[in-house]
Amino acid sequence: MSQVSTEPDLLYTEEEEALRAAVRGLLTDRCAAADVITRGESATPHDPELWKALADGMGLAGLLVPEEQGGQGATHREAAVVLEELGRAVAPVPYLTSAVVATEALLACTGASAAELLAALASGRTVGALAVPLNAGPGALHRTVRLEGGSLHGELTGVADAAAAHVLLVPADDGGLYAVDADAVTVTPQVSLDPTRPLARISFDKAPARLLTDDALSAVRRALRAGAGLLASEQLGLAEWSLTETVRYLKERKQFNRPVGGFQALKHRLAQVWLEVVNTRAAARNAADALATGSTDSDVAVAVAQAYAAPAAVHAAEEALQLHGGIGMTWEHPAHLYLKRAKADSIAYGTAGTHRAALAELVDLQAP
């Protein structure tokens, strides 16, 4: 009697490849590197028109939301494909923070208020942000604000994409997760290494709040786990662009009347980056598939993906900048955008070291 394989299929399906082609086509038309550089130097780093095209026009903001709740009813695998392409373009949109992290937090909630807000995020017309620091990992203890008389008081720092959000999902000291309208708080931009994913300080002073769930811990852990797992796909996109563009440049750049890419030392460096990109793809796809199927190994898959993808993306971006030579050191060339995003991503939702430590606990590997 034949046995049915339970191994996950990590290859891209035809539907996923079609989704990739559609997203890449849109980004090619609407997200030129020069425009991203210019926007990053302005007071409004996010691109609202690009977000509208992605979220409203293509319906990508609701990929993870069930159809009966106003979404597309897709899975983390499809969201991972979108994030790969957004990473390749360093797109200045709050997809990861709103369509993944905030959405996952709301999916852990029940009740009419959460359902209404979830539908609003799925439409793309409302942007949400989970009010925890960007560097908080799935198992991290994070600072909360005080709940007094039905309103929130306190301050949170390092919150990603808070300036673009219409609603904030805020864990409070009573253990609840609350929805707070962005115009009821003070959002102050902070200096951010990555201009395409800005950070902000949020000050709460008697901010009116609506209770979404009395179990903020579970909702936040779910959200940050999905954020960390799918961040690996964004890092894969960054690394792929870095490798592809560097290979292209080294084929064109000549020295001693021969392409620079023909030098053995550079071939070895590119081969190492290629190997890391291939391994990152496997780890990122495994994490996305585990999240999509609700696998019992999801925590392990996410920890493995982040432990590997974060340093791999940074290395690929560093090599791209170095091997582009003098042109790579200029502000006009987009290489610096990828290095900044890769470095910022390397501490987002937990560092590689944090995830390695979590992985050791998950597989019961004791420290020496």
Sequence and secondary structure as in RCSB ss.txt:
>XXXX:A:sequence
MSQVSTEPDLLYTEEEEALRAAVRGLLTDRCAAADVITRGESATPHDPELWKALADGMGLAGLLVPEEQGGQGAT
HREAAVVLEELGRAVAPVPYLTSAVVATEALLACTGASAAELLAALASGRTVGALAVPLNAGPGALHRTVRLEGG
SLHGELTGVADAAAAHVLLVPADDGGLYAVDADAVTVTPQVSLDPTRPLARISFDKAPARLLTDDALSAVRRALR
AGAGLLASEQLGLAEWSLTETVRYLKERKQFNRPVGGFQALKHRLAQVWLEVVNTRAAARNAADALATGSTDSDV
AVAVAQAYAAPAAVHAAEEALQLHGGIGMTWEHPAHLYLKRAKADSIAYGTAGTHRAALAELVDLQAP
>XXXX:A:secstr
      S   S  HHHHHHHHHHHHHHHHH  HHHHHHHHTSS  S HHHHIIIIIIS GGGTTS GGGTS    
HHHHHHHHHHHHHHT  S IIIIIIIIHHHHHT  SHHHHHHHHHHHHTSS EEE S TT  TT     BEEETT
EEEEEEEEEETGGG SEEEEEBTTS EEEEEGGGSEEEEE  S TTS EEEEEEEEEE EEEES HHHHHHHHHH
HHHHHHHHHHHHHHHHHHHHHHHHHHH EETTEEGGGSHHHHHHHHHHHHHHHHHHHHHHHHHHHHHHT TTHHH
HHHHHHHHHHHHHHHHHHHHHHHTGGGGGSTTSTHHHHHHHHHHHTTTTS HHHHHHHHHHHTT    
